[in-house]
Amino acid sequence: VTTWVEGTVTDGQGNPLQGSLTIEPVQGGEYHYAYTDANGHYEYPLPSGDWRLYTNVYDYGYYQPAVITTTLFEGVPQTVDVFATPCTATVEGTVLSSSGEPLNVELSIHDENWTVSTWIWSDPETGFYSVKVPADNVVVDPNIYQAGYVSPAPETVATLDGETAVID
């Protein structure tokens, strides 16, 4: 390790966001994960080079509109502040078998370019799921791991500000 990156993750109004930050090398290689504290602050040691940073605060109802790329130089700490935007739409639904039984399914929720993503699970008792998302085209990709079931194809839905899109 030859340097470090640090900064703060906040929402658009300066409020700190607690969660994680993914740091990946631009040229490919091992991903790193930094975690923000209650004040939104993170600090992480890295080798010099070109790095992409993006937040994983989607589960908290926020997303990062753009991935940040920065160059780290040996022995020179870099401050990179990250701003996240509140999710303003909702995607929800119920995952049932063809016979009507609820399924416990992992759902990958992401935009069409995979720049904003999260994974959630449907409720095993009811099959219901609900997640806050950006107002955009959102892909819901179910992954069924239960024996005897095949995962259906992903579905894309246009989500609108303040509205709920239902995908069953």
C-alpha positions as CSV (number, residue, x, y, z in Angstrom):
1,V,0.0,0.0,0.0
2,T,1.5,3.3,-1.0
3,T,-1.3,5.8,-0.3
4,W,-4.9,6.1,0.7
5,V,-8.2,7.6,-0.3
6,E,-10.7,9.2,2.1
7,G,-13.8,11.3,1.9
8,T,-17.4,11.6,2.9
9,V,-20.6,10.1,1.4
10,T,-23.6,12.5,1.7
11,D,-27.0,13.0,0.2
12,G,-27.7,16.1,-2.0
13,Q,-28.3,18.2,1.2
14,G,-25.1,17.4,2.9
15,N,-26.5,14.7,5.3
16,P,-24.0,11.9,5.9
17,L,-24.9,8.4,4.6
18,Q,-23.7,5.3,6.3
19,G,-23.0,2.3,4.1
20,S,-20.3,1.0,1.9
21,L,-18.2,2.2,-1.0
22,T,-16.9,-0.1,-3.7
23,I,-13.4,0.8,-5.0
24,E,-12.3,-1.0,-8.2
25,P,-9.2,-0.7,-10.3
26,V,-9.9,0.9,-13.7
27,Q,-7.6,-1.7,-15.4
28,G,-9.4,-4.6,-13.7
29,G,-8.4,-6.6,-10.7
30,E,-9.4,-7.0,-7.1
31,Y,-12.3,-4.9,-5.8
32,H,-12.0,-3.2,-2.4
33,Y,-14.8,-2.2,0.0
34,A,-14.7,0.7,2.4
35,Y,-17.4,1.4,4.9
36,T,-18.6,4.8,6.0
37,D,-19.2,5.6,9.6
38,A,-22.2,7.4,11.1
39,N,-20.7,10.7,9.8
40,G,-20.5,9.4,6.3
41,H,-16.6,9.3,6.5
42,Y,-14.5,6.6,4.9
43,E,-10.7,6.0,4.7
44,Y,-9.0,3.2,2.8
45,P,-5.4,2.3,1.9
46,L,-4.7,1.6,-1.7
47,P,-1.8,1.3,-4.1
48,S,-1.2,4.1,-6.6
49,G,-3.1,3.9,-9.8
50,D,-6.5,4.7,-11.4
51,W,-9.6,3.8,-9.4
52,R,-13.4,3.9,-9.7
53,L,-15.5,4.7,-6.6
54,Y,-19.2,4.2,-6.2
55,T,-21.5,3.9,-3.2
56,N,-23.6,1.0,-2.1
57,V,-26.2,3.0,-0.3
58,Y,-29.0,1.7,-2.6
59,D,-30.4,-0.4,0.3
60,Y,-30.9,2.8,2.2
61,G,-33.0,4.5,-0.5
62,Y,-30.2,6.4,-2.3
63,Y,-28.2,5.9,-5.4
64,Q,-25.1,7.4,-7.0
65,P,-25.8,9.0,-10.3
66,A,-22.2,8.7,-11.7
67,V,-19.2,6.6,-10.9
68,I,-16.2,8.6,-9.9
69,T,-12.8,7.9,-11.4
70,T,-9.6,9.2,-9.6
71,T,-5.9,8.7,-9.9
72,L,-3.9,8.0,-6.7
73,F,-0.2,8.9,-6.6
74,E,2.3,7.2,-4.3
75,G,2.5,8.8,-0.9
76,V,-0.2,11.4,-1.8
77,P,-3.5,10.9,0.0
78,Q,-6.6,11.8,-2.1
79,T,-9.9,13.2,-0.8
80,V,-12.9,12.0,-2.8
81,D,-16.3,13.1,-1.6
82,V,-19.3,11.1,-3.0
83,F,-22.8,12.5,-3.3
84,A,-25.8,10.2,-3.5
85,T,-29.3,11.0,-4.6
86,P,-32.6,9.8,-3.0
87,C,-34.5,7.1,-4.8
88,T,-37.9,8.5,-5.7
89,A,-39.8,5.5,-7.1
90,T,-40.6,2.0,-5.9
91,V,-40.7,-1.4,-7.5
92,E,-42.6,-4.1,-5.8
93,G,-44.3,-7.4,-6.5
94,T,-45.0,-10.9,-5.4
95,V,-43.1,-14.0,-6.6
96,L,-45.3,-17.1,-6.7
97,S,-44.9,-20.5,-8.3
98,S,-47.2,-21.5,-11.1
99,S,-49.4,-23.2,-8.4
100,G,-49.6,-20.0,-6.4
101,E,-47.1,-20.9,-3.7
102,P,-44.8,-18.0,-2.5
103,L,-41.2,-18.3,-3.4
104,N,-38.1,-17.0,-1.6
105,V,-36.2,-15.5,-4.5
106,E,-33.1,-13.3,-4.8
107,L,-33.9,-10.3,-7.0
108,S,-31.1,-8.3,-8.7
109,I,-32.4,-4.8,-9.2
110,H,-30.4,-2.5,-11.5
111,D,-30.4,0.1,-14.2
112,E,-29.8,-1.0,-17.8
113,N,-26.1,-0.2,-17.6
114,W,-25.5,-1.8,-14.1
115,T,-24.2,1.5,-12.7
116,V,-26.9,1.4,-10.0
117,S,-27.7,-2.0,-8.5
118,T,-28.7,-3.9,-5.4
119,W,-29.9,-7.4,-4.4
120,I,-32.9,-8.1,-2.3
121,W,-34.9,-11.2,-1.3
122,S,-38.6,-11.8,-1.5
123,D,-40.4,-12.7,1.7
124,P,-40.3,-16.5,2.1
125,E,-43.8,-16.5,3.7
126,T,-45.6,-14.3,1.1
127,G,-43.2,-13.9,-1.8
128,F,-43.6,-10.1,-1.5
129,Y,-40.7,-7.7,-2.2
130,S,-40.4,-3.9,-2.3
131,V,-37.4,-1.6,-3.0
132,K,-36.9,2.1,-3.5
133,V,-35.3,2.8,-6.9
134,P,-34.3,5.8,-9.1
135,A,-36.9,7.2,-11.5
136,D,-35.5,5.5,-14.6
137,N,-35.6,2.2,-16.5
138,V,-35.1,-0.5,-13.9
139,V,-34.4,-4.1,-14.5
140,V,-35.7,-6.8,-12.1
141,D,-33.8,-10.0,-12.5
142,P,-35.1,-12.9,-10.3
143,N,-32.7,-15.7,-9.4
144,I,-34.5,-18.8,-8.0
145,Y,-32.2,-21.2,-6.2
146,Q,-34.9,-23.7,-5.1
147,A,-34.8,-27.1,-6.7
148,G,-37.4,-27.7,-9.4
149,Y,-37.7,-24.1,-10.5
150,V,-36.2,-22.1,-13.3
151,S,-35.5,-18.4,-13.0
152,P,-37.7,-16.3,-15.3
153,A,-36.2,-13.8,-17.7
154,P,-35.4,-10.3,-16.4
155,E,-38.1,-7.6,-16.8
156,T,-37.5,-3.9,-17.4
157,V,-39.9,-1.3,-16.1
158,A,-39.9,2.5,-16.5
159,T,-40.3,3.9,-13.0
160,L,-41.6,7.4,-12.5
161,D,-40.9,9.9,-9.7
162,G,-43.1,9.2,-6.7
163,E,-44.8,6.2,-8.2
164,T,-44.8,2.4,-7.6
165,A,-44.2,0.0,-10.5
166,V,-45.5,-3.6,-9.9
167,I,-43.7,-6.6,-11.3
168,D,-45.1,-10.0,-10.2
